[in-house]
Amino acid sequence: MGSKIIKARATPPDIRIVILQRGWVMVGKFSKRGTQCFLDNGSVIRVWGTTKGLGEIAAGPTAQTQLDPVPQVEFHELTVIATLKCDPVKWRDYVAW
């Protein structure tokens, strides 16, 4: 009897668009430790490039979306207005895993 080799698939990271106080809108790998939140491999979303609002790019950026890469961003949980869970596969070329 042959044995099957099962490859483990990496769990996709938690990619989120984060809306922060004072108009900051960012996207990246989201994590949280205590009251501190982190976005890694992320960008400020300078231009959404949407016709249906910010939620449209949760499924992936449009051709008109403009991103400005940033180093790790750290912020307190109370500065978060909202987060949108993103399709990590569609954001893979923009947010490194």
ZAZASE-663953 format. One record per residue: residue number from 1; residue in one letter; z, x, y of N, C-alpha, C, O in turn. Coordinates in pm, whole numbers, plus 50000, padded with zeros to 5 digits. Each point is the difference from the previous one (the first is absolute). Layout:
<nodes>
num:NUM	residu:A	nZ:Z	nX:X	nY:Y	caZ:Z	caX:X	caY:Y	cZ:Z	cX:X	cY:Y	oZ:Z	oX:X	oY:Y
...
</nodes>
This chain:
<nodes>
num:1	residu:M	nZ:50000	nX:50082	nY:49883	caZ:50000	caX:49918	caY:50117	cZ:50000	cX:50087	cY:50124	oZ:50079	oX:50094	oY:50011
num:2	residu:G	nZ:49833	nX:49874	nY:50081	caZ:49995	caX:50075	caY:50125	cZ:50104	cX:49948	cY:50099	oZ:50042	oX:49884	oY:49995
num:3	residu:S	nZ:49996	nX:50204	nY:50093	caZ:50096	caX:49956	caY:50102	cZ:49928	cX:49988	cY:50133	oZ:49907	oX:50076	oY:50030
num:4	residu:K	nZ:50135	nX:49832	nY:50047	caZ:49941	caX:49979	caY:50131	cZ:50077	cX:50079	cY:50104	oZ:50123	oX:50008	oY:49997
num:5	residu:I	nZ:49804	nX:50050	nY:50093	caZ:50062	caX:50068	caY:50113	cZ:49993	cX:49905	cY:50119	oZ:49892	oX:49957	oY:50041
num:6	residu:I	nZ:50222	nX:50013	nY:50010	caZ:50006	caX:49909	caY:50114	cZ:50031	cX:50082	cY:50124	oZ:50102	oX:50068	oY:50008
num:7	residu:K	nZ:49808	nX:49924	nY:50088	caZ:50023	caX:50072	caY:50125	cZ:50087	cX:49914	cY:50091	oZ:49975	oX:49881	oY:50020
num:8	residu:A	nZ:50127	nX:50182	nY:50034	caZ:50086	caX:49929	caY:50094	cZ:49928	cX:49992	cY:50135	oZ:49946	oX:50100	oY:50049
num:9	residu:R	nZ:50055	nX:49784	nY:50009	caZ:49941	caX:49982	caY:50131	cZ:50108	cX:50015	cY:50105	oZ:50110	oX:49946	oY:49987
num:10	residu:A	nZ:49857	nX:50130	nY:50116	caZ:50096	caX:50015	caY:50109	cZ:50015	cX:49868	cY:50073	oZ:49902	oX:49930	oY:50025
num:11	residu:T	nZ:50220	nX:50037	nY:50007	caZ:50024	caX:49879	caY:50076	cZ:49948	cX:50021	cY:50141	oZ:50034	oX:50099	oY:50064
num:12	residu:P	nZ:49883	nX:49810	nY:49986	caZ:49949	caX:50017	caY:50136	cZ:50115	cX:50000	cY:50099	oZ:50100	oX:49929	oY:49982
num:13	residu:P	nZ:49887	nX:50150	nY:50123	caZ:50107	caX:50005	caY:50100	cZ:50008	cX:49869	cY:50078	oZ:49907	oX:49919	oY:49999
num:14	residu:D	nZ:50203	nX:50062	nY:50069	caZ:50023	caX:49882	caY:50082	cZ:49936	cX:50027	cY:50137	oZ:50065	oX:50052	oY:50091
num:15	residu:I	nZ:49809	nX:49912	nY:49924	caZ:49928	caX:50019	caY:50126	cZ:50023	cX:49876	cY:50085	oZ:49979	oX:49888	oY:49956
num:16	residu:R	nZ:50066	nX:50136	nY:50167	caZ:50027	caX:49888	caY:50090	cZ:49951	cX:50027	cY:50140	oZ:49999	oX:50114	oY:50048
num:17	residu:I	nZ:49960	nX:49779	nY:50017	caZ:49981	caX:50001	caY:50144	cZ:50136	cX:49961	cY:50057	oZ:50057	oX:49898	oY:49961
num:18	residu:V	nZ:49994	nX:50183	nY:50131	caZ:50132	caX:49975	caY:50059	cZ:49982	cX:49974	cY:50149	oZ:49940	oX:50081	oY:50071
num:19	residu:I	nZ:50113	nX:49807	nY:49974	caZ:49999	caX:49967	caY:50143	cZ:50139	cX:50032	cY:50052	oZ:50100	oX:49943	oY:49957
num:20	residu:L	nZ:49904	nX:50150	nY:50139	caZ:50127	caX:50044	caY:50057	cZ:50014	cX:49951	cY:50144	oZ:49904	oX:49953	oY:50061
num:21	residu:Q	nZ:50216	nX:50058	nY:49990	caZ:50024	caX:49963	caY:50139	cZ:49910	cX:50083	cY:50093	oZ:49955	oX:50109	oY:49964
num:22	residu:R	nZ:50021	nX:49836	nY:50154	caZ:49922	caX:50064	caY:50106	cZ:49852	cX:50016	cY:49966	oZ:49931	oX:50084	oY:50057
num:23	residu:G	nZ:50021	nX:49834	nY:49848	caZ:49858	caX:49994	caY:49973	cZ:49944	cX:50101	cY:49902	oZ:49878	oX:50007	oY:49983
num:24	residu:W	nZ:50205	nX:50073	nY:49952	caZ:49951	caX:50096	caY:49902	cZ:49959	cX:49927	cY:49872	oZ:50077	oX:49920	oY:49947
num:25	residu:V	nZ:49803	nX:50108	nY:50005	caZ:49952	caX:49944	caY:49874	cZ:49950	cX:50118	cY:49917	oZ:49909	oX:50072	oY:50041
num:26	residu:M	nZ:50152	nX:49948	nY:49843	caZ:49970	caX:50116	caY:49916	cZ:49975	cX:49956	cY:49857	oZ:50037	oX:49890	oY:49960
num:27	residu:V	nZ:49900	nX:50198	nY:49964	caZ:49977	caX:49976	caY:49858	cZ:50032	cX:50128	cY:49925	oZ:49974	oX:50110	oY:50050
num:28	residu:G	nZ:50084	nX:49879	nY:49830	caZ:50031	caX:50117	caY:49920	cZ:50080	cX:49962	cY:49877	oZ:50022	oX:49882	oY:49972
num:29	residu:K	nZ:50022	nX:50222	nY:49955	caZ:50085	caX:49979	caY:49881	cZ:50141	cX:49970	cY:50049	oZ:50064	oX:50086	oY:50061
num:30	residu:F	nZ:49983	nX:49794	nY:49913	caZ:50129	caX:49954	caY:50051	cZ:50111	cX:50030	cY:49901	oZ:49984	oX:49983	oY:49879
num:31	residu:S	nZ:50129	nX:50063	nY:50174	caZ:50121	caX:50017	caY:49919	cZ:50120	cX:49978	cY:50090	oZ:49990	oX:50002	oY:50123
num:32	residu:K	nZ:50124	nX:49977	nY:49814	caZ:50121	caX:49972	caY:50076	cZ:50119	cX:50064	cY:49932	oZ:50014	oX:49993	oY:49877
num:33	residu:R	nZ:50073	nX:50070	nY:50202	caZ:50126	caX:50055	caY:49951	cZ:50109	cX:49953	cY:50095	oZ:50006	oX:50042	oY:50116
num:34	residu:G	nZ:50079	nX:49872	nY:49834	caZ:50103	caX:49944	caY:50087	cZ:49935	cX:49917	cY:50109	oZ:49920	oX:49910	oY:49971
num:35	residu:T	nZ:50114	nX:50119	nY:50153	caZ:49942	caX:49926	caY:50112	cZ:49878	cX:50070	cY:50059	oZ:49938	oX:49949	oY:50094
num:36	residu:Q	nZ:50027	nX:50167	nY:49852	caZ:49885	caX:50076	caY:50051	cZ:49876	cX:49967	cY:49917	oZ:50006	oX:49993	oY:49878
num:37	residu:C	nZ:49883	nX:49987	nY:50192	caZ:49871	caX:49973	caY:49936	cZ:49908	cX:50117	cY:50026	oZ:50016	oX:50072	oY:50099
num:38	residu:F	nZ:49888	nX:49948	nY:49812	caZ:49908	caX:50113	caY:50011	cZ:49858	cX:49954	cY:49969	oZ:49978	oX:49915	oY:49914
num:39	residu:L	nZ:49926	nX:50142	nY:50158	caZ:49859	caX:49986	caY:49969	cZ:49946	cX:50140	cY:49979	oZ:50004	oX:50083	oY:50090
num:40	residu:D	nZ:49944	nX:49942	nY:49792	caZ:49941	caX:50130	caY:49968	cZ:49849	cX:49987	cY:49991	oZ:49948	oX:49894	oY:49964
num:41	residu:N	nZ:49983	nX:50215	nY:50068	caZ:49853	caX:50006	caY:49995	cZ:49938	cX:49885	cY:50077	oZ:49901	oX:49941	oY:49957
num:42	residu:G	nZ:50156	nX:50027	nY:50155	caZ:49958	caX:49881	caY:50073	cZ:49922	cX:50027	cY:50126	oZ:49966	oX:50113	oY:50034
num:43	residu:S	nZ:50006	nX:49777	nY:50034	caZ:49923	caX:50004	caY:50125	cZ:50048	cX:49890	cY:50093	oZ:50050	oX:49896	oY:49956
num:44	residu:V	nZ:49933	nX:50128	nY:50173	caZ:50011	caX:49894	caY:50097	cZ:49868	cX:49925	cY:49996	oZ:49894	oX:50063	oY:49999
num:45	residu:I	nZ:50111	nX:49805	nY:49999	caZ:49876	caX:49922	caY:50002	cZ:49968	cX:49975	cY:50148	oZ:50056	oX:49910	oY:50062
num:46	residu:R	nZ:49854	nX:50170	nY:49992	caZ:49964	caX:49992	caY:50142	cZ:49913	cX:49877	cY:50026	oZ:50021	oX:49929	oY:50098
num:47	residu:V	nZ:49880	nX:50047	nY:49815	caZ:49912	caX:49884	caY:50012	cZ:49998	cX:49930	cY:49865	oZ:49964	oX:50061	oY:49899
num:48	residu:W	nZ:50073	nX:49812	nY:50099	caZ:50001	caX:49926	caY:49874	cZ:49859	cX:49984	cY:49946	oZ:49978	oX:50015	oY:49880
num:49	residu:G	nZ:49927	nX:49954	nY:50205	caZ:49863	caX:49979	caY:49956	cZ:49982	cX:49875	cY:49917	oZ:49920	oX:49997	oY:49907
num:50	residu:T	nZ:50155	nX:49899	nY:50127	caZ:49996	caX:49877	caY:49920	cZ:49945	cX:49883	cY:50081	oZ:49992	oX:50005	oY:50122
num:51	residu:T	nZ:49969	nX:49892	nY:49806	caZ:49962	caX:49873	caY:50063	cZ:50098	cX:49890	cY:49963	oZ:49995	oX:49890	oY:50055
num:52	residu:K	nZ:50094	nX:50140	nY:49849	caZ:50095	caX:49899	caY:49950	cZ:50145	cX:50045	cY:50015	oZ:50087	oX:49949	oY:49930
num:53	residu:G	nZ:49940	nX:50146	nY:50159	caZ:50137	caX:50045	caY:50022	cZ:50041	cX:50115	cY:49910	oZ:49923	oX:50047	oY:49916
num:54	residu:L	nZ:50199	nX:49997	nY:50104	caZ:50052	caX:50119	caY:49931	cZ:50004	cX:49983	cY:49848	oZ:49978	oX:50096	oY:49926
num:55	residu:G	nZ:50050	nX:49783	nY:50027	caZ:50007	caX:49977	caY:49856	cZ:49870	cX:50032	cY:49927	oZ:50002	oX:50028	oY:49881
num:56	residu:E	nZ:49887	nX:49969	nY:50190	caZ:49870	caX:50029	caY:49939	cZ:49994	cX:50141	cY:49942	oZ:49940	oX:50022	oY:49895
num:57	residu:I	nZ:50122	nX:50074	nY:50174	caZ:49990	caX:50138	caY:49951	cZ:50106	cX:50035	cY:49896	oZ:50004	oX:50114	oY:49953
num:58	residu:A	nZ:50083	nX:49792	nY:50012	caZ:50090	caX:50025	caY:49887	cZ:49918	cX:50022	cY:49874	oZ:50042	oX:50070	oY:49908
num:59	residu:A	nZ:49840	nX:49868	nY:50088	caZ:49909	caX:50015	caY:49885	cZ:49914	cX:50125	cY:50013	oZ:49914	oX:50025	oY:49916
num:60	residu:G	nZ:50107	nX:50053	nY:50189	caZ:49925	caX:50124	caY:50022	cZ:49943	cX:50002	cY:50141	oZ:49970	oX:49895	oY:50056
num:61	residu:P	nZ:50016	nX:50224	nY:50000	caZ:49948	caX:50010	caY:50136	cZ:49854	cX:49958	cY:50008	oZ:49926	oX:50011	oY:49902
num:62	residu:T	nZ:50034	nX:49940	nY:50215	caZ:49860	caX:49966	caY:50022	cZ:49928	cX:50124	cY:50051	oZ:50062	oX:50103	oY:50024
num:63	residu:A	nZ:49809	nX:49887	nY:49991	caZ:49921	caX:50112	caY:50054	cZ:50040	cX:50030	cY:50144	oZ:49979	oX:50111	oY:50049
num:64	residu:Q	nZ:50078	nX:49790	nY:50020	caZ:50038	caX:50017	caY:50140	cZ:50146	cX:50043	cY:50018	oZ:50041	oX:50031	oY:50112
num:65	residu:T	nZ:50038	nX:49970	nY:49782	caZ:50141	caX:50040	caY:50010	cZ:50007	cX:50147	cY:50039	oZ:49930	oX:50084	oY:49944
num:66	residu:Q	nZ:50155	nX:49946	nY:50153	caZ:50019	caX:50139	caY:50044	cZ:50144	cX:50042	cY:49975	oZ:50094	oX:49935	oY:50045
num:67	residu:L	nZ:49922	nX:50175	nY:49881	caZ:50130	caX:50051	caY:49960	cZ:50025	cX:50137	cY:50060	oZ:49911	oX:50084	oY:50004
num:68	residu:D	nZ:50212	nX:49938	nY:50041	caZ:50042	caX:50131	caY:50049	cZ:50108	cX:50053	cY:49907	oZ:50113	oX:49951	oY:50004
num:69	residu:P	nZ:49855	nX:50149	nY:49912	caZ:50098	caX:50053	caY:49905	cZ:50126	cX:50052	cY:50071	oZ:49992	oX:50057	oY:50109
num:70	residu:V	nZ:50122	nX:49923	nY:49826	caZ:50128	caX:50047	caY:50053	cZ:50078	cX:50067	cY:49886	oZ:49977	oX:49971	oY:49883
num:71	residu:P	nZ:50117	nX:50120	nY:50152	caZ:50089	caX:50053	caY:49897	cZ:50097	cX:49891	cY:49957	oZ:49991	oX:49886	oY:50046
num:72	residu:Q	nZ:50100	nX:50148	nY:49866	caZ:50095	caX:49899	caY:49953	cZ:50066	cX:49932	cY:50119	oZ:50046	oX:50065	oY:50094
num:73	residu:V	nZ:49958	nX:49802	nY:49900	caZ:50063	caX:49921	caY:50105	cZ:50130	cX:49944	cY:49943	oZ:50002	oX:49944	oY:49890
num:74	residu:E	nZ:50107	nX:50073	nY:50186	caZ:50131	caX:49949	caY:49959	cZ:50047	cX:49903	cY:50108	oZ:49990	oX:50029	oY:50119
num:75	residu:F	nZ:50062	nX:49857	nY:49838	caZ:50044	caX:49900	caY:50096	cZ:50111	cX:49916	cY:49937	oZ:50009	oX:49987	oY:49878
num:76	residu:H	nZ:50073	nX:49956	nY:50207	caZ:50111	caX:49917	caY:49955	cZ:49947	cX:49862	cY:49961	oZ:49907	oX:49949	oY:50062
num:77	residu:E	nZ:50153	nX:49993	nY:49837	caZ:49954	caX:49870	caY:49951	cZ:50004	cX:49891	cY:50107	oZ:49922	oX:49904	oY:49993
num:78	residu:L	nZ:50165	nX:50107	nY:50105	caZ:50010	caX:49897	caY:50104	cZ:49887	cX:50007	cY:50102	oZ:49987	oX:49911	oY:50084
num:79	residu:T	nZ:49930	nX:50195	nY:49909	caZ:49884	caX:50008	caY:50090	cZ:49877	cX:49936	cY:49939	oZ:49896	oX:49992	oY:50066
num:80	residu:V	nZ:50114	nX:49962	nY:49811	caZ:49886	caX:49939	caY:49931	cZ:49989	cX:49853	cY:50039	oZ:50096	oX:49924	oY:49988
num:81	residu:I	nZ:49786	nX:50038	nY:50059	caZ:49971	caX:49860	caY:50030	cZ:49952	cX:49932	cY:49872	oZ:50046	oX:49891	oY:49966
num:82	residu:A	nZ:49859	nX:50173	nY:49964	caZ:49946	caX:49944	caY:49875	cZ:49929	cX:50111	cY:49924	oZ:49963	oX:50102	oY:50057
num:83	residu:T	nZ:50020	nX:49877	nY:49812	caZ:49918	caX:50089	caY:49919	cZ:49901	cX:49914	cY:49922	oZ:50029	oX:49886	oY:49964
num:84	residu:L	nZ:49854	nX:50170	nY:50010	caZ:49898	caX:49934	caY:49920	cZ:49969	cX:50089	cY:49881	oZ:49959	oX:50115	oY:50018
num:85	residu:K	nZ:50060	nX:49834	nY:49862	caZ:49965	caX:50078	caY:49881	cZ:49849	cX:50011	cY:49992	oZ:49927	oX:49903	oY:50020
num:86	residu:C	nZ:50026	nX:50217	nY:49950	caZ:49857	caX:50028	caY:49997	cZ:49951	cX:50024	cY:49859	oZ:50078	oX:50031	oY:49910
num:87	residu:D	nZ:49794	nX:49954	nY:50070	caZ:49935	caX:50033	caY:49873	cZ:49990	cX:50152	cY:49995	oZ:49918	oX:50059	oY:50071
num:88	residu:P	nZ:50163	nX:50008	nY:49845	caZ:50001	caX:50145	caY:50000	cZ:49866	cX:50062	cY:49960	oZ:49965	oX:50108	oY:50048
num:89	residu:V	nZ:49960	nX:49826	nY:49866	caZ:49871	caX:50054	caY:49958	cZ:49903	cX:50004	cY:50119	oZ:49927	oX:50098	oY:50016
num:90	residu:K	nZ:50072	nX:49798	nY:50066	caZ:49910	caX:49994	caY:50115	cZ:50041	cX:50097	cY:50110	oZ:49917	oX:50039	oY:50083
num:91	residu:W	nZ:50211	nX:50001	nY:49919	caZ:50049	caX:50093	caY:50102	cZ:50006	cX:50144	cY:49948	oZ:50038	oX:50090	oY:50074
num:92	residu:R	nZ:49925	nX:49932	nY:49801	caZ:50017	caX:50132	caY:49937	cZ:49932	cX:50113	cY:50076	oZ:50055	oX:50110	oY:50008
num:93	residu:D	nZ:49828	nX:49866	nY:50049	caZ:49929	caX:50106	caY:50074	cZ:50061	cX:50027	cY:50137	oZ:49963	oX:50097	oY:50066
num:94	residu:Y	nZ:50129	nX:49819	nY:49976	caZ:50059	caX:50012	caY:50134	cZ:50148	cX:50038	cY:49996	oZ:50052	oX:50058	oY:50095
num:95	residu:V	nZ:50015	nX:49907	nY:49796	caZ:50142	caX:50033	caY:49980	cZ:50009	cX:50074	cY:49867	oZ:49995	oX:49939	oY:49894
num:96	residu:A	nZ:50018	nX:50193	nY:50114	caZ:50000	caX:50081	caY:49878	cZ:50118	cX:49963	cY:49910	oZ:50112	oX:49981	oY:50046
num:97	residu:W	nZ:49859	nX:50008	nY:49824	caZ:50106	caX:49973	caY:49901	cZ:50062	cX:50130	cY:49964	oZ:50092	oX:50004	oY:49918
</nodes>
